[in-house]
Amino acid sequence: MRGTDHRLVTRFQRRLLAWYGKHGRDLPWRRTRHPYRILVSEIMLQQTQVDRVIPKYREFLRRYPTLRRLAAADVSEVRQVWYPLGYNARPVRLHAIARETLARYGGRLPDDRGALRRLPGIGRYTASAMLSFAFGRDAALIDTNVRRVLGRVFLGPRRAKRMRGENAWWQLAETLVPAGRAYDFNQALMDFGATWCTPRRPRCPSCPMKPICATYPALAPASRPSRRARERTGWPRSATALPGASAHPTGASAHPTGASAHPPGALRARGAWGGIDSPPMI
Ligand code: SF4
């Protein structure tokens, strides 16, 4: 796989981090490393656009500035404060996490993957996000945006389509995280996918990944090979054939908020907490 080519990986890391230095978004949860605050942001961002989350994130933390305060609150009040973000199971689960953390860990969220995943409704994505964003670990992340970017840069249309199984995407992501830089790298990947290498309108002409992107040749008319060569190499016939592009005729996803309703690894049923581990919409 191209993703394991060391030079390519290094070039990708450098280009992405340089891009993030110029274009990364200033989001309130990027101004803290506090595990409780990171957890609140991660749960709020599931299935919800970042613009809607920002004011509610601030309001929620004014009301419940600490995990203890949240654990002490009545769950029906927490649901009211959460309104109108939607997906109302989330405040209930967050409240349950706060209570369990208090009961089992003295109010400190654990920094261990296994312990995190034993908390109500925390799955692979959210555990990795906590490890990376709150605890400074070199944990990889896969969400819808990250998967699209990795598919385009490292695989190209045909191979991305053939990539089977969630584990393969996680393994690819794990080969890419630069030691000691997982926080910036993961935030950069998510921003890059959300704002630059978007599903239908990737900004290829000015993209720093152009020289290394396996999908870019398919998007550059001047460099399109003959039809025969295209068929042989599996170049896409249209934008919808791009790895990660929506097949919806309007370019919209089926989800009302614009997110895939079932991003990879998301919405796994986990007993009573099924659905909490959706990657965020940033
Ligand atoms: S060149 Fe285009 S497809 Fe490739 S990473 Fe950049 S924006 Fe995405």
Boltz pocket constraint, residues with backbone or C-beta under 6 A from the ligand:
constraints:
  - pocket:
      binder: B
      contacts: [[A, 149], [A, 152], [A, 153], [A, 196], [A, 197], [A, 198], [A, 202], [A, 203], [A, 204], [A, 207], [A, 208], [A, 209], [A, 210], [A, 213], [A, 214], [A, 215], [A, 216], [A, 219]]
      max_distance: 6.0
